[in-house]
Amino acid sequence: MSSTIKVNNIQNLAGDDSGFDLSTNDQIILKTANTTAITVDSSQNTTLAGTLKVDTINTSGNTPFISAQQFRLASSQAGSNSAGTYLTNFEESDTDYQALGSAWSHSSGEFSCSVTGVYMCSWAMVCKDTGSGDRYDPSIQISTDSGSNYNVRSIAWGHTDVDNDGPIDGTLSQSFLFDVANTSTFRLKFAQSTTNDVASTTTILGNSGYNATHIMFIRLGAT
């Protein structure tokens, strides 16, 4: 047998009048200290008296629904004219920096992700040439088979040179969207070049105090 309790108000025992106001038909009012905080009407519309604040909406562990992390080359790395030479000396940026979540980690330049989703990747490579002119084509390469095979997913082309005033340096940057559908098999690397172009006279600039060559991941939503 069902039963119904009908009341106009439900208040806390402390006496500050926090509780539910049910005195109006087809309307629920949540009050704090006798002040309306939330109103739900007959059409299920919800009105907030204050500001909605969401610290985290967890999808896995302590990683928010939207997350953001950036990593930088901690020290400069010599250029190599061997195709498939990867940047390895990364650290998570730690100068005046606050990550949102911890989905991304790296080991010897290989990045892995612990939370599935659609991500935006922004990256930049800063080059300094001390010798003859040099063409370079950094790229972001992705593997979906635990690192057995990598394919280029973002690339840029640039050129450094030397003239009478000294070396002409260069910076390349790119951004792209990608999907991490399987965290156990997904891997990502930042390559110096996809061809045999980057000369040994070129230095890939890195620093542990500021971002030079760097990469950033922002989770935009679920897969």
N, C-alpha and C positions, 0 to 999 in steps of 0.2 A: 504494500500500500504506500503510495507517495504522499508527501505532505509539503506544504508551502509555508514559509515564514515571511510575512509581509511587514516591512519596516520602512520608515522614511529616511533614517540615518543610521550609519554604523560608525561609531567613534572609538578612538583609542582610550584606554583606561587612564592614561596620564592626565587627561583633562585639557590638552591644548587644541582640541577640536579637529585633530587630523583624522581623516576617515573618508567614508563614502556618503554622498548626498544623493538619495534616491527619491526625493520629494517631488520631482517633476517627471511627468509621464514620458516614457521613451527617451530618457536621458540619464546618464550616469556622470556624476562629478566626483573627482578625486580631489580632496582638499588636504593641504598641509598647513597647520596652525590657522585653521579656519579661513584659508585663502585658496581659491580655486587654482589648481595646478593643471589638471587634465579634464577635458569634457568630451564625452562620447555621445553623439546624438543618434536619432532613430535611423539615420542612413549610414551608420558606422563611421561617420567622419570624426576624426580625432583632432582636438584643438589643444595645443600646448600653451600654457601661459608664459613659460620661460623658454630657454634654449635647449634643444635636444643635443646632448653631448654623448658621443659614442667613443669610448677609449679603444676597444678592440671588439671585433666580431670574429671569433676564432673559427678557423677551418682546419687547423692541425696544430697541436701544441700551443705555443705562444705567438704564432704568426697571425697577424690580422688579415681580414679579408683583403684590404688594400695594404701592400707592403712596399718598402723601398729600401734598397741598400746600394752603397757604392764602394768600389774597390779601386785602388790606385797602384801604379807601379812604384814600389817603395824606393827604388834606386835605379839609376840609368842602366840600360842594357845595350851591349854592343850589337850593331847591326850584323846580319848574316845574309849572305847571298844564296843560302840554301832554302829552297822552297819548303814550306811547312815548318819553319822555325817559329816556335810559339813564345810569347811573353810569359814569364814564369814567376817573377818576383813580386807578386801582388800582396797587398795587405788591405784589410778593410779600413777605409778612411776613419781617422780617429782624432782629427783636429777640428774643434768646434762642430762636432758631428753627432747626430742622433739617428740611428737606424730605426726604421719602422718595421719590426719583425726580424726574423732571422732565417728566412727561407734558403738563402744562398750561402755556400761555403766553397772553399777552393783548396787544392793541393797541387803544388808545383805547376800552377797555371791552369789546371783543369777545374772548371766550375761545375758544381752539382747543385740540385735544387730539391728541397724536401717537401714542397707544397705544389700540387698541380695548379694550373691556371694559365691564363693569357697574360703575357708579360710584354712590357716595352723595354727594349735595351737601347741605351744611348752610350756611345763610346767615342773616344778621341785618342789619336796617337800624335805625339809631339816629337819631331825629328830635328836633329842638329847635325850638320855636315861639316867636317873639318878638311875634306879633300875635294875631289872632283865632284861634279854634279851627279845626282843619284835619283833614280826613279824608284818609287816604292808603292806597294798596294796592300796595306793591312786589311785584314778581314776577320769577321767573326764566323767560326765554324761550329756546327752542331752535329752531335752524334745521338742517335736514338737506339744504339745497340751497345750501350755501356762503354763506348770509346773505341770500338773496333774499327769503325769507319766514320770519317768526318766529311761533311759537305759544307761549302761556303753558303752562308745565308745573308751576309751583309759585307760589302766591299767598297773601298774608295781608292782613288789613284792620286798620287802627288809626285812632286819633284823638288829636290833641293839642288842648289847650285852654288858656285863660287864665282865672284867677280872681283873687280879691283878693290872693292871696299870690304872684301871678306866673304864669309859664308852666308848664303841665303837659306834660312831655315824654313820649316813648314809644319803645319798642323792639319790633320784630316779628321773629320768627325762624321758620324752617321747615326741613324736610329732606325729601328725596325721592330715589328711585332712578331711574336712567336708563341707557340703553344707548348707547354710542358704537360703532356698527357700521361706520362709514366715516369715517376721520379726515380725509379730504380734503374732505368736504362738511359736516362737523359744526361748528356754531358755537353759542355761548351768550352771552347778555347778561343783565345785572342791571338791571331797569327801575325807575325811581322809582315809576311809577304806570301802570296800564292805563287809567285814566280821566282826566278833566280836573279832578282834585281837589287835588293837592298845590299849596298856595299859595306865593307868593314869600316870604312871611314865615317859611316853614319852612326850616330848615337840615338837610341830611343830614350827620350828624357823621362826620368822618374824621380820622385822625391818623397820622403816620408813626412814632410811638413806641409805639403800642399798638393793639390791635384795637378798633374801634368798629363801624362798618359794615364787614362782611367776608363772605367766601365761602370755603368749604373743599371740596376734592374728595378722596375716598378711593376708590381702585380696590379692588373686592372680589373680582373674578375675571374670567375670560375671557368674551367674548361668547357 
